[in-house]
């Protein structure tokens, strides 16, 4: 009993046709547009190799609230290549940041969707944990 996993992330956007190419460029797999009562929604699969949860659903709305910081991040691979491709496509990006913890090396950046929602893209590369010490 209780929550078992993330089901979906819902994002309000002003225009599905403007937002779908952006979220597809992030590597999410587009399922399609659904007519809702009222409005429309567009759903993406976050796991590229299956049609299950978690999902990302864009909700077309006249009222969009944009936060000044990312409210979620997406795990990715080849983040530097992804950054280059998004930059060439003209999307608004913050610079790549890198840092290392005792367990992982992190490469990340923030990108804005067409409505200005900031999304953090991160690659986490494990370090050999057998040699890393746990610090409290």
C-alpha positions in Angstrom: 0.0 0.0 0.0 1.2 3.5 -0.7 3.0 5.4 -3.5 5.2 3.1 -5.6 6.6 5.4 -8.2 6.2 8.8 -10.0 3.1 8.7 -12.3 3.4 11.9 -14.3 4.6 15.4 -14.3 2.1 18.0 -15.6 3.3 21.2 -17.3 1.0 24.0 -18.4 2.0 25.5 -21.8 0.4 28.1 -24.0 0.7 26.2 -27.3 1.2 22.5 -27.8 2.4 22.8 -31.3 5.3 25.1 -30.1 6.2 22.9 -27.1 6.1 19.4 -28.7 9.2 19.9 -30.8 11.1 21.2 -27.7 10.2 18.3 -25.5 10.9 15.9 -28.4 14.4 17.5 -28.8 15.1 16.5 -25.1 14.7 12.9 -26.1 11.2 12.3 -24.8 9.0 10.0 -26.8 5.8 11.8 -27.9 2.6 9.7 -27.6 0.1 12.1 -29.1 -2.4 14.9 -28.4 -5.6 14.2 -26.6 -8.7 16.3 -26.6 -9.8 16.9 -23.0 -12.9 18.6 -21.6 -11.9 21.4 -21.6 -8.7 21.8 -23.6 -6.0 19.5 -24.9 -3.0 17.6 -23.6 0.1 16.1 -25.1 1.8 13.2 -23.4 5.4 12.0 -23.5 7.0 8.8 -22.3 10.0 9.6 -20.0 11.4 6.0 -20.3 12.3 5.7 -24.0 12.2 1.9 -24.1 8.6 1.3 -22.8 5.1 2.8 -22.8 4.6 3.0 -19.1 5.1 5.5 -16.3 6.4 8.0 -15.5 4.9 10.3 -18.1 5.3 14.0 -18.8 2.0 15.7 -19.9 1.8 19.1 -21.4 -1.5 20.9 -20.7 -2.5 23.7 -23.1 -3.7 26.6 -21.0 -4.1 30.4 -21.2 -2.7 30.6 -17.6 0.9 29.5 -17.4 3.0 30.2 -14.3 6.7 30.1 -14.9 9.1 29.6 -12.0 12.5 31.3 -11.7 14.2 27.9 -11.1 13.8 24.3 -12.3 11.2 22.3 -10.4 12.5 19.0 -11.7 15.4 17.5 -13.7 15.8 14.9 -16.3 18.6 12.3 -16.2 20.4 12.1 -19.5 23.4 10.7 -21.2 25.8 12.6 -23.5 24.8 15.9 -21.9 27.5 17.9 -23.7 26.2 16.7 -27.1 22.7 17.4 -26.0 23.7 21.0 -25.0 25.3 21.6 -28.4 22.3 20.3 -30.3 19.8 22.5 -28.2 22.1 25.5 -28.6 22.2 25.0 -32.4 18.4 24.8 -32.3 18.2 28.2 -30.7 16.9 27.3 -27.2 17.8 29.4 -24.2 20.5 27.6 -22.1 22.5 28.3 -19.0 26.1 27.3 -19.1 27.2 23.7 -18.4 28.3 23.0 -14.8 30.4 20.1 -13.6 31.2 18.9 -10.1 32.2 15.7 -8.4 30.9 14.2 -5.1 32.5 11.1 -3.5 30.1 8.9 -5.4 29.4 10.6 -8.8 30.6 13.1 -11.4 27.8 15.4 -12.4 27.4 17.3 -15.7 24.4 19.6 -16.0 22.7 22.6 -17.5 19.4 24.4 -17.5 17.3 24.9 -20.6 14.1 26.9 -21.1 11.1 25.6 -23.0 9.2 27.9 -25.3 7.1 29.3 -22.4 10.2 29.9 -20.2 9.9 26.8 -17.9 13.4 26.0 -16.8 14.4 22.3 -16.9 17.6 20.9 -15.4 19.3 18.3 -17.6 21.8 16.2 -15.6 24.2 13.3 -16.4 25.4 11.4 -13.3 28.5 9.3 -13.8 29.2 6.9 -10.9 32.6 6.8 -9.4 34.0 3.5 -8.1 32.2 3.4 -4.8 34.5 0.6 -3.5 37.3 3.2 -3.1 35.1 6.2 -2.2 34.6 6.7 1.6 31.3 7.6 3.2 31.5 10.9 4.9 29.0 12.1 7.4 
